[in-house]
Amino acid sequence: MKSIAGMTNMRLKFPGVEPLLFEDFSLSLNKGEKVLLLGPSGSGKSTLLQVLTGLIPHSVEVPMKADDLIIPDSWGFLFQDPDSQFCMPYVDEEIAFVLENLQVPRGEMEIYIEHYLRKVGLEFDDIHTKIQTLSGGMKQRLAIASVLALEPEVLFLDEPTAMLDPHGTKHVWDTIKKVGEDKTVVIVEHKIEQIVDFVDRVILLGESGNIIADGSKQEVFDKHKNTLIEQGIWYPDVWGEYIQAKRMDIPPVNINREKSSVHLSDFSAYRGKVETLRVKQANAHPGEWITVLGENGAGKSTLLLALMNLIKVKGSYRVLEQEYEQIKNLADYITLVFQNPEFQFVTNSVYEEAAFTLHLENWGEEQIFLRVNHLLEIYHLHKHRHTHPYQLSIGQKRRLSVAASIVKEQPIILLDEPTFGQDAKNTFAILEQLEKLRALGATIIMVTHDLNIAKHFATKVWEVEGGRLVKESPSSDYMEQRSPAFIL
């Protein structure tokens, strides 16, 4: 069978990084295949997709050689970070840009635009909406819609549902499965439960970018399970086995309900003059782990930005029994991990990024060295200590943003989708480190779409709907009311 995409004896390395990411790497993809690429964070999955489309080296200049490189005639690529692929400032213009390149008449464009938006579950009162005002999940849906508008023969999908809520994840995958039925589809994805029935071939990459296994999903998951476990890669029922093996040994954490870490009363947040969030009342205590749950665009990230006082707020907001307005430096008490890790990078190396806050606090060099190296080991970044943060994979960037944010160990930790783009090993490393900080009295407030975190780590759930914090309840009560479709 003739290959529709692939390469022979590819060699590739990034500038400033000593080892080759791929060495004498060969791969052939056949027409109509549904392929799942698995591998630990940093193994080159996203880079491989870019080579298969020709983006590397033709658009992205990365040193690469290959005896043969086959690029599909018609392909669509969904990037891991949706912001990196938008060309236009408005929703309708983004899809119209695609349609223009396909020579669709201007008078027919609005019908097509609304058609593709509906396919991914996006509805707007006005489709001429600024993309920058959308939530991360809504941006991801828009990016998928623009790729579908190409009607490509081959779809390359790099974690297309990473920032979507469970309902949105199911909706988008149902759409992709339907439109991709007669296409070649190559997928990088951690939420494999949603697609394991769709794919027919699994390619397993090792940490050094080599192919460990390549075959049917049954063969790879059955014969290479030990490798999946050792490499920390997601596989069916990994959460169940993790909980059984690890979590039962962790003692319960005491919650100090006599003190308040965060107290909100008649609290509102604004963008310009428009109220985007309202909280009638909510409380967080030392030792609590709160997951903030809700659909994409509900206002979860806005809540974290408001707690960090990065947007305009009104009402009563007390931090450790003090009105926030009376606190000279809120960052002494609260830290925030942004949804997009690049928003908070300020230095030129992984080590300096993690050490930045400690330098500002005038820590001694030996103290900084010990603290930073300890965190880099925990988050599996020690081999990249001299690497520029922008040269990391998305998963590595996310881990660095977490490490740099918690290095000072503030008593209140806000996190926006911290496990996005992570393999299993690093997801559990992040969660276990946060659990240790919680045991020391920290308050964790985390936006997530992973209900396994809400079930197995959280003590409380804040539910956000339509810009309102509508309910706070014990996580056990919340989980009893949920469908088991997306959790263990």
LUMDRENFI-953943 format. One line per 3 residues: their letters; for each residue x, y, z of C-alpha. Coordinates in nm, 4 decimals, decimal comma, m for minus. Example, Ala and Ser with C-alpha at 12.3 -4.5 7.8 and 13.67 -1.06 7.14 Angstrom:
// residues 2
AS> 1,2300:m0,4500:0,7800 ~ 1,3670:m0,1060:0,7140 $
// end
This chain:
// residues 488
MKS> 0,0000:0,0000:0,0000 ~ 0,1322:0,3448:m0,0946 ~ 0,2258:0,5655:0,2005 $
IAG> 0,0282:0,8900:0,2358 ~ 0,2806:1,0419:0,4793 ~ 0,6096:0,9436:0,6360 $
MTN> 0,9860:0,9687:0,6405 ~ 1,2958:0,7496:0,6097 ~ 1,6086:0,7833:0,8260 $
MRL> 1,5174:1,1245:0,9656 ~ 1,7657:1,3060:1,1875 ~ 1,6498:1,6146:1,3800 $
KFP> 1,7766:1,8321:1,6630 ~ 1,6817:2,1694:1,8048 ~ 1,9374:2,4532:1,8062 $
GVE> 2,1142:2,4832:2,1408 ~ 2,0177:2,1304:2,2441 ~ 2,3006:1,8795:2,2270 $
PLL> 2,1353:1,5379:2,1667 ~ 1,9343:1,4488:1,8573 ~ 1,5609:1,4327:1,9174 $
FED> 1,5201:1,1846:1,6299 ~ 1,8016:0,9707:1,4900 ~ 1,7572:0,7504:1,1803 $
FSL> 1,3813:0,7639:1,2410 ~ 1,1517:0,5990:0,9849 ~ 0,7725:0,5912:0,9735 $
SLN> 0,5068:0,5211:0,7104 ~ 0,1372:0,6123:0,7382 ~ m0,1219:0,4562:0,5090 $
KGE> m0,4359:0,6093:0,3655 ~ m0,7397:0,5796:0,5916 ~ m0,5476:0,4797:0,9043 $
KVL> m0,6482:0,6141:1,2449 ~ m0,3184:0,6458:1,4323 ~ m0,2577:0,7329:1,7964 $
LLG> 0,0889:0,8629:1,8893 ~ 0,1780:0,7920:2,2512 ~ 0,4899:0,8819:2,4451 $
PSG> 0,6154:1,0628:2,7527 ~ 0,6200:1,4424:2,7634 ~ 0,9118:1,5715:2,5550 $
SGK> 0,9457:1,2574:2,3404 ~ 0,8822:1,4529:2,0197 ~ 0,5172:1,3752:1,9438 $
STL> 0,4240:1,7329:1,8486 ~ 0,7486:1,7778:1,6569 ~ 0,6797:1,4596:1,4617 $
LQV> 0,3392:1,5918:1,3542 ~ 0,5033:1,9115:1,2294 ~ 0,7551:1,7109:1,0244 $
LTG> 0,4792:1,4953:0,8739 ~ 0,3052:1,8117:0,7483 ~ 0,6242:1,9763:0,6249 $
LIP> 0,5940:2,2657:0,8704 ~ 0,9376:2,1492:0,9810 ~ 1,1663:2,2430:0,8133 $
HSV> 0,9824:2,4527:0,5517 ~ 0,8026:2,6972:0,7845 ~ 0,9747:2,6287:1,1168 $
EVP> 1,3506:2,6278:1,0712 ~ 1,4766:2,3254:1,2617 ~ 1,7898:2,1353:1,1496 $
MKA> 1,6607:1,8155:0,9883 ~ 1,7694:1,5625:0,7279 ~ 1,5893:1,2617:0,5825 $
DDL> 1,6509:1,0210:0,2963 ~ 1,2851:1,0559:0,2023 ~ 0,9969:1,2717:0,3272 $
IIP> 0,6374:1,2182:0,2094 ~ 0,3950:1,5021:0,2844 ~ 0,0189:1,4688:0,2176 $
DSW> m0,1285:1,6770:m0,0642 ~ m0,4212:1,7879:0,1540 ~ m0,3871:1,8144:0,5300 $
GFL> m0,5148:2,0047:0,8327 ~ m0,3143:2,0580:1,1518 ~ m0,4506:2,1374:1,4970 $
FQD> m0,1783:2,2781:1,7210 ~ m0,1486:2,1963:2,0895 ~ m0,1752:2,5686:2,1709 $
PDS> m0,4719:2,7135:1,9760 ~ m0,3428:3,0718:2,0076 ~ m0,0411:2,9751:1,7968 $
QFC> m0,2494:2,9001:1,4878 ~ m0,4949:3,1890:1,4735 ~ m0,4336:3,4294:1,1870 $
MPY> m0,7181:3,6757:1,2397 ~ m0,8522:3,8715:1,5409 ~ m1,2215:3,7743:1,5111 $
VDE> m1,4066:3,4418:1,5150 ~ m1,5807:3,4823:1,1783 ~ m1,2651:3,6190:1,0131 $
EIA> m1,0608:3,3164:1,1280 ~ m1,2832:3,0703:0,9435 ~ m1,3374:3,3151:0,6546 $
FVL> m0,9593:3,3190:0,6075 ~ m0,9719:2,9441:0,5384 ~ m1,2721:2,9786:0,3090 $
ENL> m1,1026:3,2550:0,1098 ~ m0,8094:3,0244:0,0413 ~ m1,0604:2,7629:m0,0802 $
QVP> m1,2180:3,0304:m0,3085 ~ m1,5605:3,0098:m0,1448 ~ m1,7744:3,3034:m0,2686 $
RGE> m1,8071:3,5804:m0,0083 ~ m2,1873:3,5656:m0,0141 ~ m2,1824:3,1995:0,0953 $
MEI> m1,9269:3,2371:0,3738 ~ m2,1574:3,3128:0,6661 ~ m2,3509:2,9900:0,6094 $
YIE> m2,0274:2,7883:0,6076 ~ m1,8900:2,9719:0,9124 ~ m2,1985:2,8980:1,1211 $
HYL> m2,1989:2,5380:0,9935 ~ m1,8438:2,4689:1,1172 ~ m1,9021:2,6511:1,4458 $
RKV> m2,2072:2,4344:1,5124 ~ m2,0021:2,1215:1,4374 ~ m1,7771:2,1947:1,7348 $
GLE> m2,0546:2,3200:1,9638 ~ m1,9832:2,6946:1,9441 ~ m2,2675:2,9454:1,9374 $
FDD> m2,2385:3,3244:1,9425 ~ m2,4933:3,6046:1,9478 ~ m2,2482:3,7790:1,7166 $
IHT> m1,9935:3,5688:1,5265 ~ m1,7819:3,8835:1,4837 ~ m1,6433:3,8274:1,8333 $
KIQ> m1,2823:3,8926:1,9341 ~ m1,0900:3,5667:1,9719 ~ m0,8911:3,7088:2,2641 $
TLS> m1,2099:3,7285:2,4711 ~ m1,2750:3,3529:2,4419 ~ m1,1842:3,0995:2,7083 $
GGM> m0,9070:2,8485:2,6387 ~ m1,1614:2,5761:2,5666 ~ m1,3608:2,7955:2,3283 $
KQR> m1,0401:2,8836:2,1444 ~ m0,9658:2,5146:2,1091 ~ m1,3074:2,4511:1,9557 $
LAI> m1,2600:2,7428:1,7155 ~ m0,9230:2,6052:1,6079 ~ m1,0865:2,2677:1,5368 $
ASV> m1,3616:2,4389:1,3362 ~ m1,1058:2,6199:1,1194 ~ m0,9227:2,2918:1,0502 $
LAL> m1,2479:2,1138:0,9604 ~ m1,3284:2,3974:0,7194 ~ m1,0288:2,2885:0,5107 $
EPE> m1,2008:1,9527:0,4447 ~ m0,8531:1,7911:0,4377 ~ m0,7687:1,4326:0,3406 $
VLF> m0,5382:1,3952:0,6423 ~ m0,6025:1,5340:0,9916 ~ m0,3112:1,5899:1,2310 $
LDE> m0,4501:1,6541:1,5792 ~ m0,2283:1,7591:1,8691 ~ m0,4352:1,7154:2,1873 $
PTA> m0,7511:1,8623:2,0342 ~ m0,9582:1,8396:2,3542 ~ m0,6974:1,9122:2,6220 $
MLD> m0,8744:2,2253:2,7513 ~ m1,2338:2,1109:2,7010 ~ m1,4838:2,0143:2,9682 $
PHG> m1,6082:1,6511:2,9657 ~ m1,9220:1,7350:2,7664 ~ m1,7211:1,9385:2,5161 $
TKH> m1,4629:1,6610:2,4867 ~ m1,7284:1,4067:2,3951 ~ m1,8986:1,6440:2,1514 $
VWD> m1,5754:1,7309:1,9696 ~ m1,4557:1,3709:1,9469 ~ m1,7945:1,2612:1,8157 $
TIK> m1,7571:1,5273:1,5470 ~ m1,3982:1,4305:1,4609 ~ m1,4903:1,0612:1,4428 $
KVG> m1,7759:1,1411:1,2073 ~ m1,5870:1,3731:0,9706 ~ m1,2700:1,1628:0,9921 $
EDK> m1,4342:0,8317:0,9074 ~ m1,3013:0,8338:0,5518 ~ m0,9831:1,0312:0,6255 $
TVV> m0,6382:0,9528:0,7558 ~ m0,6212:1,0772:1,1155 ~ m0,3041:1,1080:1,3251 $
IVE> m0,3657:1,1942:1,6895 ~ m0,1582:1,2990:1,9885 ~ m0,3908:1,2773:2,2889 $
HKI> m0,3801:1,2005:2,6599 ~ m0,7565:1,1452:2,7032 ~ m0,7320:0,8101:2,5303 $
EQI> m1,0528:0,6663:2,6758 ~ m1,2449:0,8886:2,4332 ~ m1,0630:0,7643:2,1216 $
VDF> m0,9448:0,4103:2,1923 ~ m1,2447:0,2760:1,9998 ~ m1,1647:0,5040:1,7037 $
VDR> m0,7956:0,4313:1,6426 ~ m0,6675:0,1133:1,4764 ~ m0,2935:0,1695:1,5154 $
VIL> m0,0818:0,2854:1,8101 ~ 0,2763:0,4107:1,7810 ~ 0,4644:0,4265:2,1103 $
LGE> 0,7621:0,6635:2,1354 ~ 1,0323:0,6463:2,4012 ~ 1,1929:0,9359:2,5886 $
SGN> 1,4669:0,9649:2,3259 ~ 1,2220:0,9837:2,0326 ~ 1,2654:0,6211:1,9243 $
IIA> 0,9772:0,3904:1,8320 ~ 0,9277:0,1346:2,1104 ~ 0,6165:m0,0254:1,9626 $
DGS> 0,4048:0,0059:1,6498 ~ 0,0971:m0,2087:1,5973 ~ m0,2703:m0,2577:1,6727 $
KQE> m0,4057:m0,1018:1,9905 ~ m0,4664:m0,4444:2,1433 ~ m0,1078:m0,5513:2,0749 $
VFD> 0,0525:m0,2323:2,2120 ~ m0,1633:m0,2036:2,5233 ~ m0,1372:m0,5752:2,6062 $
KHK> 0,2248:m0,6556:2,5198 ~ 0,3857:m0,3267:2,6240 ~ 0,1982:m0,2397:2,9413 $
NTL> 0,5129:m0,2534:3,1555 ~ 0,6795:m0,0079:2,9196 ~ 0,3777:0,2226:2,9364 $
IEQ> 0,3992:0,2144:3,3152 ~ 0,7771:0,2663:3,3249 ~ 0,7611:0,5567:3,0781 $
GIW> 0,4663:0,7135:3,2608 ~ 0,2384:0,7095:2,9546 ~ m0,1396:0,7170:2,9676 $
YPD> m0,3136:0,3849:2,9012 ~ m0,6648:0,2513:2,9749 ~ m0,7378:0,2390:3,3515 $
VWG> m0,4107:0,4095:3,4493 ~ m0,5994:0,6173:3,7064 ~ m0,7506:0,3099:3,8695 $
EYI> m0,4153:0,1368:3,9020 ~ m0,2498:0,4535:4,0321 ~ m0,5099:0,5042:4,3022 $
QAK> m0,4852:0,1437:4,4107 ~ m0,1046:0,1478:4,4207 ~ m0,0262:0,4949:4,5547 $
RMD> m0,3054:0,6997:4,6968 ~ m0,4192:0,4591:4,9644 ~ m0,0862:0,5075:5,1439 $
IPP> m0,1247:0,8856:5,1786 ~ m0,2648:0,9888:5,5201 ~ m0,5558:1,2352:5,5315 $
VNI> m0,4733:1,6053:5,5578 ~ m0,6203:1,8113:5,8394 ~ m0,8229:2,1128:5,7306 $
NRE> m0,8118:2,4111:5,9638 ~ m1,1716:2,5297:5,9472 ~ m1,1167:2,7806:6,2268 $
KSS> m0,9177:3,0013:5,9909 ~ m1,0043:3,1368:5,6483 ~ m0,7515:3,1501:5,3655 $
VHL> m0,9932:3,3112:5,1212 ~ m1,3313:3,4643:5,1972 ~ m1,5487:3,6177:4,9260 $
SDF> m1,8727:3,8044:4,9875 ~ m2,0754:3,9917:4,7240 ~ m1,7634:3,9775:4,5112 $
SAY> m1,7588:4,0746:4,1425 ~ m1,5011:4,0914:3,8654 ~ m1,5118:4,3171:3,5604 $
RGK> m1,3588:4,3486:3,2164 ~ m1,4008:4,7151:3,1404 ~ m1,7471:4,8044:3,2684 $
VET> m1,8926:4,4593:3,2052 ~ m1,9397:4,2298:3,5059 ~ m1,7960:3,8914:3,4092 $
LRV> m1,8063:3,7126:3,7454 ~ m2,0165:3,7245:4,0594 ~ m1,9678:3,5348:4,3852 $
KQA> m2,2304:3,5761:4,6551 ~ m2,0190:3,3961:4,9139 ~ m1,7378:3,1411:4,9182 $
NAH> m1,4732:3,0242:5,1614 ~ m1,1435:2,8379:5,1477 ~ m0,9454:2,7123:5,4473 $
PGE> m0,5854:2,6041:5,5122 ~ m0,5435:2,2428:5,4038 ~ m0,8319:2,2512:5,1540 $
WIT> m0,8006:2,1439:4,7907 ~ m1,0729:2,3124:4,5857 ~ m1,1408:2,2218:4,2242 $
VLG> m1,3168:2,4899:4,0200 ~ m1,5434:2,3128:3,7716 ~ m1,7701:2,4326:3,4940 $
ENG> m1,8164:2,4404:3,1191 ~ m1,5792:2,6263:2,8874 ~ m1,6400:2,9984:2,9065 $
AGK> m1,8193:2,9780:3,2425 ~ m1,5696:3,2099:3,4142 ~ m1,3290:2,9724:3,5895 $
STL> m1,0086:3,1399:3,4719 ~ m1,1657:3,4798:3,5379 ~ m1,2146:3,3750:3,9006 $
LLA> m0,8444:3,2984:3,9411 ~ m0,7416:3,6260:3,7770 ~ m0,9777:3,8094:4,0115 $
LMN> m0,8327:3,6345:4,3177 ~ m0,4877:3,7447:4,2019 ~ m0,6235:4,0991:4,1569 $
LIK> m0,5155:4,1037:3,7924 ~ m0,8547:4,2341:3,6797 ~ m1,0889:4,4902:3,8305 $
VKG> m1,2880:4,3594:4,1290 ~ m1,5483:4,4887:4,3740 ~ m1,6874:4,3566:4,6998 $
SYR> m1,5382:4,1884:5,0039 ~ m1,2283:3,9769:4,9476 ~ m1,0302:3,8657:5,2511 $
VLE> m0,6949:3,6865:5,2305 ~ m0,5799:3,5186:5,5533 ~ m0,8239:3,7362:5,7521 $
QEY> m0,7062:4,0593:5,5863 ~ m0,8898:4,2710:5,3303 ~ m0,6929:4,2306:5,0074 $
EQI> m0,6709:4,6104:4,9632 ~ m0,4708:4,6346:5,2856 ~ m0,2083:4,3817:5,1684 $
KNL> 0,1009:4,5538:5,0289 ~ 0,2091:4,2629:4,8066 ~ m0,0570:4,0021:4,7343 $
ADY> 0,2062:3,7758:4,5735 ~ 0,3550:3,7171:4,9206 ~ 0,0433:3,5161:5,0018 $
ITL> m0,0906:3,3928:4,6667 ~ 0,0684:3,2489:4,3538 ~ m0,0963:3,1766:4,0185 $
VFQ> m0,0137:2,9224:3,7486 ~ m0,1601:3,0649:3,4264 ~ m0,3448:2,8550:3,1707 $
NPE> m0,0823:2,9540:2,9132 ~ 0,2605:2,8974:3,0732 ~ 0,4388:3,1319:2,8323 $
FQF> 0,2510:3,4252:2,9870 ~ 0,4719:3,4039:3,2954 ~ 0,8202:3,3261:3,1575 $
VTN> 1,0680:3,6107:3,2123 ~ 1,4172:3,4535:3,1883 ~ 1,6320:3,2676:2,9357 $
SVY> 1,6813:2,9299:3,1056 ~ 1,4790:2,6726:3,2961 ~ 1,6988:2,7079:3,6062 $
EEA> 1,6781:3,0874:3,6147 ~ 1,3020:3,0765:3,5587 ~ 1,2520:2,8549:3,8632 $
AFT> 1,4966:3,0661:4,0656 ~ 1,3616:3,4076:3,9613 ~ 1,1318:3,4683:4,2586 $
LHL> 1,3954:3,3548:4,5069 ~ 1,6456:3,6028:4,3630 ~ 1,3872:3,8773:4,4163 $
ENW> 1,3513:3,7607:4,7761 ~ 1,7321:3,7808:4,8217 ~ 1,7784:3,4134:4,9057 $
GEE> 2,1367:3,2931:4,9270 ~ 2,2796:3,1243:4,6193 ~ 2,3268:2,7921:4,7970 $
QIF> 1,9663:2,7963:4,9235 ~ 1,8435:2,8794:4,5728 ~ 2,0556:2,6037:4,4203 $
LRV> 1,9217:2,3382:4,6574 ~ 1,5578:2,4487:4,6324 ~ 1,5513:2,4879:4,2539 $
NHL> 1,7352:2,1638:4,1780 ~ 1,4982:1,9767:4,4097 ~ 1,1961:2,1077:4,2165 $
LEI> 1,3546:2,0422:3,8771 ~ 1,4119:1,6804:3,9813 ~ 1,0503:1,6411:4,0961 $
YHL> 0,9157:1,7792:3,7687 ~ 1,1651:1,5909:3,5496 ~ 1,3227:1,9094:3,4155 $
HKH> 1,6758:1,8653:3,5527 ~ 1,8115:1,7603:3,2117 ~ 1,6828:2,0878:3,0659 $
RHT> 1,8169:2,3290:3,3292 ~ 2,0108:2,5323:3,0673 ~ 1,7365:2,5187:2,8012 $
HPY> 1,5397:2,8318:2,7092 ~ 1,1792:2,7929:2,8368 ~ 1,0389:2,8513:2,4880 $
QLS> 1,2317:2,5494:2,3568 ~ 1,0472:2,3116:2,5907 ~ 0,7492:2,1013:2,4901 $
IGQ> 0,4066:2,2224:2,6034 ~ 0,4043:1,9675:2,8859 ~ 0,7512:2,0726:2,9994 $
KRR> 0,6529:2,4409:2,9843 ~ 0,3540:2,3654:3,2025 ~ 0,5691:2,1833:3,4593 $
LSV> 0,8154:2,4714:3,4653 ~ 0,5351:2,7205:3,5229 ~ 0,4138:2,5133:3,8184 $
AAS> 0,7657:2,4787:3,9636 ~ 0,8385:2,8510:3,9265 ~ 0,5061:2,9418:4,0875 $
IVK> 0,5329:2,7210:4,3961 ~ 0,9070:2,7695:4,4586 ~ 0,8321:3,0302:4,7273 $
EQP> 0,5645:2,8089:4,8872 ~ 0,2990:3,0782:4,9336 ~ 0,0082:2,9619:5,1507 $
IIL> m0,2495:2,9979:4,8688 ~ m0,1850:2,8332:4,5318 ~ m0,4049:2,9053:4,2299 $
LDE> m0,3661:2,6792:3,9262 ~ m0,5360:2,6977:3,5869 ~ m0,5325:2,3546:3,4169 $
PTF> m0,1884:2,2552:3,5543 ~ m0,2045:1,8983:3,4177 ~ m0,2821:2,0062:3,0596 $
GQD> m0,0405:1,8392:2,8153 ~ 0,1118:1,6077:3,0775 ~ 0,1849:1,2396:3,0570 $
AKN> 0,0687:1,0203:3,3454 ~ 0,3996:1,0245:3,5334 ~ 0,4214:1,4029:3,5382 $
TFA> 0,0513:1,4503:3,6107 ~ 0,0859:1,2423:3,9246 ~ 0,4152:1,4165:4,0161 $
ILE> 0,2407:1,7559:4,0053 ~ m0,0563:1,6326:4,2071 ~ 0,1591:1,4618:4,4697 $
QLE> 0,3746:1,7730:4,5153 ~ 0,0626:1,9856:4,5625 ~ m0,0661:1,7299:4,8121 $
KLR> 0,2551:1,7679:5,0148 ~ 0,2128:2,1459:5,0197 ~ m0,1485:2,1029:5,1281 $
ALG> m0,0312:1,8811:5,4148 ~ 0,1858:2,1747:5,5272 ~ m0,1234:2,3962:5,5399 $
ATI> m0,1416:2,5388:5,1878 ~ m0,4766:2,6047:5,0210 ~ m0,5064:2,4702:4,6650 $
IMV> m0,7591:2,6271:4,4271 ~ m0,7387:2,4541:4,0894 ~ m0,9322:2,4973:3,7666 $
THD> m0,9527:2,1609:3,5945 ~ m1,1712:1,9517:3,3660 ~ m1,0314:1,6252:3,5005 $
LNI> m1,2961:1,4828:3,7301 ~ m1,0488:1,2214:3,8524 ~ m0,8657:1,5051:4,0292 $
AKH> m1,1914:1,6238:4,1805 ~ m1,2689:1,2710:4,2956 ~ m0,9318:1,1587:4,4303 $
FAT> m0,7562:1,4772:4,5437 ~ m1,0056:1,7582:4,6031 ~ m1,1898:1,8208:4,9270 $
KVW> m1,4317:2,0781:4,7877 ~ m1,5809:2,1831:4,4532 ~ m1,6702:2,5340:4,3429 $
EVE> m1,9168:2,5162:4,0533 ~ m1,9129:2,8076:3,8073 ~ m2,1923:2,8647:3,5564 $
GGR> m2,2479:3,1637:3,3311 ~ m2,0105:3,3896:3,5228 ~ m2,1532:3,2939:3,8629 $
LVK> m2,0101:3,0793:4,1391 ~ m2,3365:2,8949:4,1923 ~ m2,2430:2,6319:4,4490 $
ESP> m1,9691:2,5096:4,6803 ~ m1,9912:2,1581:4,8148 ~ m1,7754:1,8719:4,9428 $
SSD> m1,6172:1,6914:4,6488 ~ m1,7715:1,3615:4,7615 ~ m2,1216:1,5143:4,7372 $
YME> m2,0431:1,6587:4,3939 ~ m1,9102:1,3290:4,2590 ~ m2,2151:1,1346:4,3763 $
QRS> m2,4255:1,3466:4,1415 ~ m2,1972:1,3046:3,8384 ~ m2,2187:1,0570:3,5515 $
PAF> m1,9349:0,8005:3,5769 ~ m1,8618:0,8347:3,2044 ~ m1,5534:1,0518:3,2507 $
IL> m1,4212:0,9233:3,5830 ~ m1,3193:0,5946:3,7398 $
// end
